[in-house]
Amino acid sequence: MGKLSGLKVVDLSQFLPGPMLSVMMADQGAEVVKVEPLSGEPSREQAPFEAGQSIWFRNLNRGKKSVALDLKSDAGRDALWALIDEADVFIEGFRPGVVARLGFGYDAVSSRNPRIVYCSISAFGQAGALAHHPAHDMAVQAMAGFLSVNDGPDGMPVVPGAPSADMAAGLTGLSAVLMALIGREKSGRGDYVDVAMFDSMLPWCAHIAGAAIAGGEPPRSASQRSLGGAAFYNVYATADGKHVVLGGRELKFVANLLNALDRPDLIALGAAAPGEEQALLVGFLREIFRTRTRDEWVAWFADKDVAFSPVLDFQEAFSEPHIAERGLIVEADGAHHIAPPIRFAGENPWVPTSAPELGADG
């Protein structure tokens, strides 16, 4: 029995934000009905595949039921209403206005089921100048300022490695839905949640964009302490063309490393302003890290109290003993799952459930 056992969720969303929200609920015992078009959720067809299903699809849709409906038909709409009548949560990820035109906007749904918590997830929200602007993750990151600091030494922004706007919206949506469910216990009524990928990203810049938040200058990576301007929060190439990072700027780490490298004269630079004032220290570290391979540095740092990490690819990362020790990748029925990051004391080891075949439940 999970923490959310007994809750019923109807999820019309696709791709990342909504399915991530609802799979975290399913992992905790909620009954999630995934309502798909007759052609199926597009991520079902996204390679690579394992044990007959897309790895992407399985990891975001395990433990759910699947109902395939044509919401432009009377039969499809009637079937969705039947699900809504029994639901605690309704999730949709259409562009603003689409679900209302289908007859399932919040007003219509809440008038029929006043206790429902209704969550809309979109790129820029249900209202505002950008509400109807089409966008996936990278375009949202670009509009929110984040892509400007996802740049290399030449200042050229690069495609981000993580779909941060998608995932921020999923996490924000989950938090909001759970808050609304707690609120329902007091009021007896559900609520409406307007989750925007754009809105969900903005709080993530408070530590880097303070001046811009206050109306001043934007951060520039080369001179910002968390974006590449600080020697001890930076990426360094090694002798074998791989990379390592220093990931902690505390002076104790600066002293520990520079003393071990017989350069105590450079310790004071670790407290200098990021950018040009740390250029000498950055240059020294670039030179020194090129003298050994990545794995040689891993061995060298083993007995040093320094915030250091090798840059691993995903295959290397998933092979780390830490993954096995914490049970973060679980294999079942020939399929690999990323285990839920939310855990509770006293729980049994997590066992993945299967992802539904299209229309398996109606």
SENUPA-566203 format. One record per residue: residue in three letters; z negated, x negated, y negated of N, C-alpha, C in turn. Coordinates in steps of 0.2 Angstrom, whole numbers, plus 5000, padded with zeros to 4 digits. Layout:
// SENUPA-566203
AlaZXYZXYZXY
...
//
This chain:
// SENUPA-566203
Met500049965006500050005000500049964994
Gly500549964990500649924984500249964978
Lys500149924972499849954967500250014964
Leu500850024965501250074962501450124967
Ser501150124973501250174978501150244976
Gly501650294977501550364975501950374969
Leu502150324965502650334959503350334962
Lys503750384958504450394960504850374954
Val505350334955505750304950506450324951
Val506850344946507550354947507850304942
Asp508350264945508650214941509350214941
Leu509650224935510350224935510650164932
Ser510250114931510450054928510850004933
Gln511249954930511549904934511449834932
Phe511749784936511749714934511049684934
Leu510749664928510149624928509549664925
Pro509549684919508849704916508549764919
Gly508849824920508649874923508449864931
Pro508849844935508749824942508149774942
Met508049734938507449684938506849724937
Leu506849764932506249804930506049844937
Ser506549884940506349924945506249894952
Val506549834953506349794959505649774959
Met505349754953504649734952504249794954
Met504449854952504049914954504149924961
Ala504749924964504849934971504349884975
Asp504349824973503949774977503249784977
Gln503049834972502349854972502249924975
Gly502749944979502650004982502950074979
Ala503250064973503550124970504150144974
Glu504250214975504850234978505450234972
Val505950194973506450184968507050214971
Val507350264968508050284970508550254965
Lys508950214968509550184964510150234964
Val510250264958510850304958511450264956
Glu511950264960512550224959513150264958
Pro513650244955514350274955514650274962
Leu515150314963515350314970515650254972
Ser515850214967516150144969515650094970
Gly514950114968514450064970514250024964
Glu513649994964513449944959513849884959
Pro514149864953514649804954514349744957
Ser513749734956513449664959513449664966
Arg513549724969513649724977514249674979
Glu514749664974515349634976515249554973
Gln514749534971514649474968514449414973
Ala514949374974514749314979514249274976
Pro513849234980513949224987513649284991
Phe513849284998513549335002513149305007
Glu512649345010512249315016512049385019
Ala512049375026511849435030512249495028
Gly512849495026513249555024513149585018
Gln512749555013512649575007512649525001
Ser512749544995512749494990512049474989
Ile511949404988511249384987510949404981
Trp511349404975511149434969510949514970
Phe511349554973511149624974510549634978
Arg510449594983509849604988509249584984
Asn509249534980508649514977508449554971
Leu508849594969508649644963508649714965
Asn508849724972508849794974508449804981
Arg508149754983507749764989507249824989
Gly507149854994506549904994506749974991
Lys507349974988507550044985507950084990
Lys508050144988508550194991509150194987
Ser509750214990510350214986510650284987
Val510750314981511150384981511750374977
Ala512350384980512950384976513150454973
Leu513250454967513350514964513950514959
Asp514350564958514850574953514550614947
Leu514250584942513850624937514350664932
Lys514950664934515450704930515650774934
Ser515350774940515450834944514750874944
Asp514850944945514250984945513850964951
Ala514150944957513650934963513250864961
Gly513650814958513250754956512650764951
Arg512850804946512350824941511750864944
Asp511850914948511350944952510950904956
Ala511250854960510850814964510450764960
Leu510650744954510250704949509650744947
Trp509750804945509250844942508650854947
Ala508850864954508350864959507950804960
Leu508250744959507850684959507450684953
Ile507650704947507250694941506650744941
Asp506750804944506150854945505550824948
Glu505650774952505150744956504950674954
Ala505250644948505150574946504650564941
Asp504350514941503850484936504150444931
Val504750414933505050364928505850374929
Phe506150364924506950374923507150314919
Ile507650274922507850214919508650224919
Glu508850204913509650204912509850144907
Gly510450124909510650064905511350074902
Phe511550134901512250144898512250124891
Arg512850124888512850114881512550174877
Pro512250164871511950224868512350284867
Gly512150344869512450404869512850424875
Val512950384880513350394886512950444890
Val512350424891511950464896511850534893
Ala511750544887511650604883512250654884
Arg512850614884513450654884513550684892
Leu513250644896513250674903512750724904
Gly512350734899511850794900511150774902
Phe511050704902510350684904510050634899
Gly510150654893509750624887508950634888
Tyr508650604884507850614884507650684883
Asp507950714878507750784876507850824882
Ala508450824885508550864891508150854897
Val508050784898507650774904506850784903
Ser506650774897505850784896505750854895
Ser506250894893506050964893506050994900
Arg506350964904506350994911505750954915
Asn505550894913505050864917504650824911
Pro504150864908503750834902503350764904
Arg503250754910502850704912503250634913
Ile503850644913504250584915504250534909
Val504250464911504350414907505050384907
Tyr505350394902506050384901506250314898
Cys506550274901506750204898507450194897
Ser507650184891508350164890508450094888
Ile508850054892508949984891509649974888
Ser509749934882510349924880510349854876
Ala510949834874510949764871510549764864
Phe510749814860510449814853510049874851
Gly509849914856509449974854509850034853
Gln509550094853509850154853510050174846
Ala509850144841509950154834510050084830
Gly510350094824510450034820511250014820
Ala511349964815512049944814512449914820
Leu512049884825512349854831512349894837
Ala512049954836511849994842512450004847
His513050014844513650024849514049964850
His513849904848514249844849514149824856
Pro514649814859514649794866514449714867
Ala513949704872513749634872513349624879
His513449574882513049554888512549494885
Asp512249464890511749414888511849364883
Met512449324884512549274879512649294872
Ala513049354871513249374865512549404861
Val512049424865511449444862511049384860
Gln511049334864510749274862511049244856
Ala511749244855512049224849511849254843
Met511849324843511649364838510949354836
Ala510449344841509749334839509549264837
Gly510049214836509949154834509749094839
Phe509649124845509449074851510049024853
Leu510649054853511149004855511248944850
Ser511048954844511148904839510748844840
Val510148854844509748794846509848774854
Asn510348814857510448794864511048744863
Asp510948684860511548644859511448574861
Gly511948534861511848464863511848424857
Pro511748354858511648314852512248314847
Asp512848344849513348354844513248414840
Gly512748454842512648514838513048574841
Met513448564846513948614849513448664853
Pro513448724852513048774857513448774863
Val513048774869513348784875513148844879
Val513448864884513348924887512648914890
Pro512148964889511448954892511448964899
Gly510948924902510948924909510548984912
Ala510149014908509749074910509849134906
Pro509949194909510049254906509449284902
Ser509249244897508549254894508549324891
Ala509049354888509049414885508949474890
Asp509349464895509349514901508649514904
Met508349454905507749454909507149474904
Ala507149454898506649474893506649554892
Ala507249584893507249654892506949684898
Gly507149664904506849684910506049684910
Leu505749624908505049614908504749664902
Thr505049664897504849714891504849784894
Gly505349804897505449874900504949884905
Leu504749834909504249844914503549854911
Ser503449814906502749824902502749884899
Ala503249904895503249974892503150034896
Val503550034902503450084907502750094909
Leu502450034911501750034914501250064908
Met501450034902500950064897501050134896
Ala501650164896501750234895501450274901
Leu501450244907501150274913500350284912
Ile500150224909499350224908499250284902
Gly499650284897499550334892499650404894
Arg500050414899500150484902499550504906
Glu499150454908498450474911498050504906
Lys498050484900497650514895497950574892
Ser498650574891498950634887499250684891
Gly499350674897499750714902500450724901
Arg500750684896501450684894501750614895
Gly502350614897502750554897502950534891
Asp503450484890503650454884504350424885
Tyr504550404879505250384878505250304876
Val505550264880505550194878506250164877
Asp506350144871506950114869506950034869
Val507150004874507149934875507849904874
Ala507749854869508449824867508349744870
Met508849724872508849654874508749604868
Phe509049624862509049594856508249594854
Asp507949644854507249654851506849614856
Ser506949614862506549584867506549504867
Met507149484864507149404864506749384858
Leu506749414852506449394846505849364846
Pro505349394850504649354850504649294853
Trp505149274857505249214860505349154855
Cys505449164849505649114844505049094840
Ala504549124840503949114836503749044835
His503749004840503548934840504048894838
Ile504648914837505248864834505548884828
Ala505448954826505848974820505349004815
Gly504748974814504248994810504549004803
Ala504848944800505148944793505649004792
Ala506049014797506549064796506249134797
Ile505749144801505449204801505149224794
Ala504949174791504649184784505149184778
Gly505749184780506349184775506549114773
Gly506349064777506648994775507148974779
Glu507148904780507748874784507648884791
Pro508248884795508248884802508048824805
Pro507848824811507648764815508348724817
Arg508348664817508848624819508648574825
Ser508948584831508748544837508548474836
Ala508948434832508848364831508148344828
Ser507948394824507248384820506748434821
Gln506748464827506248514829505848484835
Arg505248494835504748464840504948484847
Ser505148554848505248574854505948584857
Leu506448554853507148564854507548504854
Gly507148444854507548384855507348334850
Gly506948344845506748304840506148254841
Ala505848274847505248234848505348194855
Ala505148134855505248084860504948114867
Phe504348144866503948164872504148234874
Tyr504648264871504848324873505648324873
Asn505848284878506548264878506848254885
Val507548244885507848234892508148164891
Tyr508048124897508348054897508748044903
Ala509248004902509747994908509447934911
Thr509547934918509347874922509847834925
Ala509747784928510247734930510747764935
Asp510647814938511047844943511447904940
Gly511447914934511747964930511448034931
Lys510848034934510448094934509948094928
His509448144928509048144922508348164923
Val507848144919507148154919506948184912
Val506348214912506148244906505448224905
Leu505248214898504548204896504448274893
Gly503948304896503748374894503148394891
Gly502748344888502148354884502048304879
Arg501948334873501848284867501148264865
Glu500648284869499948264868499948194867
Leu499548164863499448094862499148054868
Lys498748094872498548064878499148044883
Phe499648084883500148074887500648014884
Val500648014878501047964874500747894876
Ala500047894875499647834876499747804883
Asn499647854888499647834895500347804897
Leu500847834894501547804896501647744893
Leu501547734886501747674883501247614884
Asn500647634886500247574888500547554895
Ala500747594899500947574906501647534905
Leu501947554900502647514899502547454894
Asp501847434893501747384889502047384882
Arg502047444879502247454872501747494868
Pro501047474868500547514864500747514856
Asp501147464854501347464847501747534845
Leu502047564850502447624848502047694849
Ile501447684851501047744852500947794845
Ala500947754840500847794833501447834832
Leu502047814834502647854833502647924837
Gly502247924842502247984846501848044841
Ala501548024836501248074832501648084825
Ala502148054825502548054819502948124819
Ala503248134813503648204813504248194817
Pro504448254820505048244824505748234820
Gly506148204824506848184820506848114819
Glu507048094813507148024811506547974812
Glu505948004811505347964811505147944818
Gln505447984823505347964830505947934833
Ala506447914829507047884832506947824836
Leu506547774833506447714837506147724844
Leu505647774844505347784850505847824855
Val506247864853506747894857507247844860
Gly507447794855507947744857507647704863
Phe506947684862506647644867506647674874
Leu506447744874506347774880507047784883
Arg507547794879508247804882508447744886
Glu508247684883508447624886508047604892
Ile507447624892506947604897507147654903
Phe507247714902507447764908508047744911
Arg508547714908509147694911509047634916
Thr508447604916508347544920508247564928
Arg508047624929507947644936508247714937
Thr508347724944508647794946508047844945
Arg508347904945507847964944507347964949
Asp507447944956506947954961506447894961
Glu506747834958506247774957505747794952
Trp506047834946505547854941505047904944
Val505247944948504747994951504247954955
Ala504447904959503947864962503447824957
Trp503747794952503347764947502847804944
Phe503047864942502647914938502047944943
Ala502047934949501647964954500947964952
Asp500747904950500047894948499847884941
Lys500347914937500247914929500147984927
Asp499647994923499448054920499948074914
Val500548084915501048104910501448164912
Ala501548204907501948264908502648244909
Phe502848234915503548204917503748244923
Ser504448264923504748294928505448264929
Pro505748264935506448254937506848314935
Val507448304933507848364932508248374939
Leu508048434942508248454949508848504948
Asp509248504953509748564953509348614958
Phe509648674958509348724962509248714969
Gln509648674972509648664979508948614980
Glu508948564976508348524976507748554974
Ala507748604969507148634967506948684973
Phe507348714976507148764982506948724988
Ser507048654988506848614994506148584992
Glu505948594986505248564985504748594989
Pro504248544991503648574995503248634992
His503248624985502848674981503148744983
Ile503848754983504148814985503848844991
Ala503848804997503548825003502848845003
Glu502448794999501748804999501548874996
Arg501948894991501748954988502149014990
Gly502549004995502949054998503449094993
Leu503749054990504149074984504849094987
Ile505149064992505749084995505549115002
Val505749175004505549205010506249225014
Glu506249205020506849225024506649285029
Ala507049335029506949385034507649415036
Asp507749425042508349455045508949415042
Gly508949355042509449305040509649305033
Ala509149335029509349335021508749305018
His508849275012508349235008508249275002
His507549285001507349314995506849274990
Ile506949284984506449254979505849304979
Ala505249274981504649314982504449344975
Pro504149394974503849424968503349374965
Pro503449364958503049314955502349344953
Ile502249414954501649444953501249454960
Arg500649424960500249424966499549454964
Phe499249474969498549504968498049474974
Ala497449454972497049434977496949474983
Gly496849454989496749494994497349524998
Glu497949514994498549544997498749505004
Asn499049535008499349505014500049465011
Pro500249415015500849385013501449435012
Trp501849425007502349465005502949465011
Val503149525013503649535017504249565014
Pro504849535013505349575010505649635014
Thr505849685010506149745013506949735012
Ser507249775015508049775015508249805008
Ala508849785006509249825001509649875004
Pro509749935001510149985004510849975004
Glu511150005009511950015009512050065004
Leu512650065001512850114996512850184999
Gly512450224995512450294997512050315004
Ala511650265006511250275012510750325012
Asp510550345006510050395006510250465002
Gly510950475002511150534999511750524995
//
